[in-house]
C-alpha cells in the first residue's frame, strides 16, 4: 500500500477529531444533540437498512454506529500520534535538519525573540 499524502492524512485526522460535526446531515452526529428526536425523522430520508426499523431499533443502530465511529476515531488519533513521532525522529536524522518547516520555524522564533516573544 502506498503511503498517504500529508493532505489525506490531515483530512482524516480532522474528520476524526471532536471538532468535526455534521449534525445537519449525519444521523450519528444529529443523535448527539439534546433536541434530536428520532420520531421526527422522515422514513424516506433514512438509509435503506433503517427504513424498516422501529424507533427503538433505529436508536440501537445509530448507537452501534456511534461506538464504531468512536473506535475508528481513537485508532486514527493513535496512528496519527505514531506517525508524528516517526516523522519527528526521521527529521532529526536529516543532515542539519534542513527542511522548509524547520527553516520557517527558526525564522519565526528569531523574529519573535527580537520582539520579546517567548516560545516553549
PyMOL commands that set and color helices and strands:
alter all, ss='L'
color gray80, all
select helices_A, chain A and resi 6-16+27-31+38-40+43-45+48-51+55-93+95-97+100-114
alter helices_A, ss='H'
color red, helices_A
deselect
rebuild
show_as cartoon
